[in-house]
Amino acid sequence: MANKSVSNTNEIKSLWPGQSMDLLKSLHILTRDGALNQDSRRKLKQVQHLVQFLTPQLEGLKTIADLGAGKSYLGFMLYDLWMRGVDESHLFAIEAREDLIATCRKIAADSGFDRTTFVQSTILDASQNTELPEAIDAVVALHACDTATDEAIAFALKKDAKFIALVPCCQAEVARLLEEKEMNSTVGRSLWRHGLHRREFGSHLTNVIRALFLESRGYKVRVTELIGWEHSMKNELILATKIQKGNALAKSHLDNLLHEFPVKMKLFELVD
Ligand SMILES: C[S@@+](CC[C@H](N)C(=O)[O-])C[C@H]1O[C@@H](n2cnc3c(N)ncnc32)[C@H](O)[C@@H]1O
């Protein structure tokens, strides 16, 4: 089979001025020889785009939680490119899988990233974890599966986060709720009669509810595209910046929406 490596160390250096090559190797984005294959190029591009997009919005913030972190690509790259130069900044990464947390700890130790804490926990339980501070400035959750994004929203509210960035992942909960729902309205029947439409509509409705909910809790919300479809099928980026205590108009819009589509999402069980 042909060698899939499509780049070399020099090219990577030009993509990431000042970035640790050792970190990229630890994350298996680069091979030991400093080459980049097509799959890791895709991952690199995605995280690179997100880091570039997020860093201006993290101005003045010090603590960041990466939720459903996986190998914490995003957290590590934020640390490497931005937090290194920010005094007293700290990265917290929460991940359910113990093996991934062990990998993250090793990468952090090898990279000399000492202002980091890795917690093996569900996002839900992490809200109560005393290893974590009571307040955290920024919360990111990249492709946190299904309702883990809702756990991330609840976590962010509990920690009084000033900034939240969510890239929701596969979304099954609302499609399931729609299926269970009595289809006594023609609109409902038409919108989610077919399984594929139900999944797409369920996913769309979920993210609309999440965005409105955050607005009702005083966040200014922007929904945008993470990166072109060629890189990922899940590319909706929800950005929320806390600007006020609450927003009664957004709350009434949310109530109206939930009146039309009464889906009892887990999100509402998780928040006060
Ligand atoms: C699709 S991966 C994304 C990983 C990483 N954020 C990224 O984009 O590369 C989702 C990760 O979230 C973790 N996860 C799923 N549900 C979780 C939960 N409720 N609490 C904590 N971690 C969770 C999974 O173990 C997995 O590592």
The ligand as a MOL file (V3000), in Angstrom:
LIG
                    3D

  0  0  0     0  0            999 V3000
M  V30 BEGIN CTAB
M  V30 COUNTS 27 29 0 0 0
M  V30 BEGIN ATOM
M  V30 1 C -16.3390 11.4010 20.3440 0
M  V30 2 S -15.2460 11.4380 21.6990 0 CHG=1
M  V30 3 C -14.6200 13.0870 21.5930 0
M  V30 4 C -13.3190 13.2700 22.3100 0
M  V30 5 C -12.6920 14.6400 22.1800 0
M  V30 6 N -13.4970 15.6680 22.8200 0
M  V30 7 C -12.4160 14.9640 20.7480 0
M  V30 8 O -13.2070 15.6670 20.1140 0
M  V30 9 O -11.4120 14.4760 20.2250 0 CHG=-1
M  V30 10 C -16.3330 11.5270 23.1000 0
M  V30 11 C -15.6110 11.2970 24.4040 0
M  V30 12 O -16.4970 11.6350 25.4570 0
M  V30 13 C -16.4160 10.6320 26.4540 0
M  V30 14 N -17.7240 10.6660 27.1430 0
M  V30 15 C -18.9350 10.3030 26.6360 0
M  V30 16 N -19.9020 10.5340 27.5240 0
M  V30 17 C -19.2980 11.0600 28.6130 0
M  V30 18 C -19.7760 11.5410 29.8660 0
M  V30 19 N -21.0920 11.5080 30.1550 0
M  V30 20 N -18.8900 12.0170 30.7540 0
M  V30 21 C -17.5640 12.0430 30.4520 0
M  V30 22 N -17.0450 11.6320 29.2710 0
M  V30 23 C -17.9130 11.1470 28.3610 0
M  V30 24 C -16.1250 9.3430 25.7170 0
M  V30 25 O -15.5030 8.3940 26.5480 0
M  V30 26 C -15.2030 9.8440 24.6100 0
M  V30 27 O -13.8470 9.7990 24.9920 0
M  V30 END ATOM
M  V30 BEGIN BOND
M  V30 1 1 1 2
M  V30 2 1 2 3
M  V30 3 1 2 10
M  V30 4 1 3 4
M  V30 5 1 4 5
M  V30 6 1 5 6
M  V30 7 1 5 7
M  V30 8 2 7 8
M  V30 9 1 7 9
M  V30 10 1 10 11
M  V30 11 1 11 12
M  V30 12 1 11 26
M  V30 13 1 12 13
M  V30 14 1 13 14
M  V30 15 1 13 24
M  V30 16 1 14 15
M  V30 17 1 14 23
M  V30 18 2 15 16
M  V30 19 1 16 17
M  V30 20 1 17 18
M  V30 21 2 17 23
M  V30 22 1 18 19
M  V30 23 2 18 20
M  V30 24 1 20 21
M  V30 25 2 21 22
M  V30 26 1 22 23
M  V30 27 1 24 25
M  V30 28 1 24 26
M  V30 29 1 26 27
M  V30 END BOND
M  V30 END CTAB
M  END
